[in-house]
Amino acid sequence: MLHSLFLLLGALSLLTLVIGQDQSAGFISIDCGLPENFSYTEKNTGINYISDANFIDSGVSKTLSPEDRITHQQQFSYLRSFPNGVRNCYKINMTSGVDYLIRASFLYGNYDGLNKLPQFELHVGPNVWETVKFTNSSISVNYEIIYSSSQDHIHLCLANTGTGTPFISVIELRTLPNDTYSISIQSVGSLARVLRLDLGSITNLTYRLVHSVGSLPT
């Protein structure tokens, strides 16, 4: 597992709610499995998603079951499955020395018709980030880290552990101010989300980070 695990309590939920977010350099939203050269704006969040075709040369595009497609946001309609190979990797360009929040999301949705929940590993380069597990085929799971690369790219990999075919639904990167934390992210390797709490909230809304200065309802 990545060695630097810290509890993120409310830090992101204190950000100001914004509607018109800046989706410029460093704001990357990838719909895995979306056909090449396709892109769209998700109607609920206003986030622009692009295909993953330019970031990986393996895997096959799949779609969710019809019943799951109509109950989830558009970015979960497609996914990329990896029936071949032990490890398949995305290569995504980054600015070296800049802190990024990286989010990987997965929704099984019985895309393969087997109705059997898989389990596999998610890696950052050679390091295990997380073991991806599911408790329900219609509920998405996501994992987040704050990461600073010493190179101009990052490899996000799906590893087959013999307990089901790996796949991925969405990859999102957001730049963060390098002084968000009092420690250097590069010095510790990464920060992995353990828990996020919206302290003082009087609603049941959940939020997701869409930019370093704001958040939107998920």
Secondary structure as UniProt FT lines:
FT   TURN            11..14
FT   TURN            25..26
FT   STRAND          28..31
FT   TURN            32..33
FT   TURN            36..37
FT   STRAND          39..41
FT   TURN            43..45
FT   STRAND          48..51
FT   TURN            53..55
FT   STRAND          60..63
FT   HELIX           66..69
FT   TURN            70..71
FT   HELIX           74..76
FT   STRAND          78..81
FT   STRAND          87..93
FT   TURN            96..97
FT   STRAND          99..106
FT   TURN            109..112
FT   STRAND          119..124
FT   TURN            125..126
FT   STRAND          127..132
FT   TURN            137..138
FT   STRAND          141..148
FT   STRAND          153..163
FT   STRAND          167..168
FT   STRAND          170..176
FT   TURN            178..179
FT   HELIX           185..188
FT   STRAND          190..192
FT   TURN            199..200
FT   STRAND          207..211
FT   TURN            212..213
FT   STRAND          214..217
//
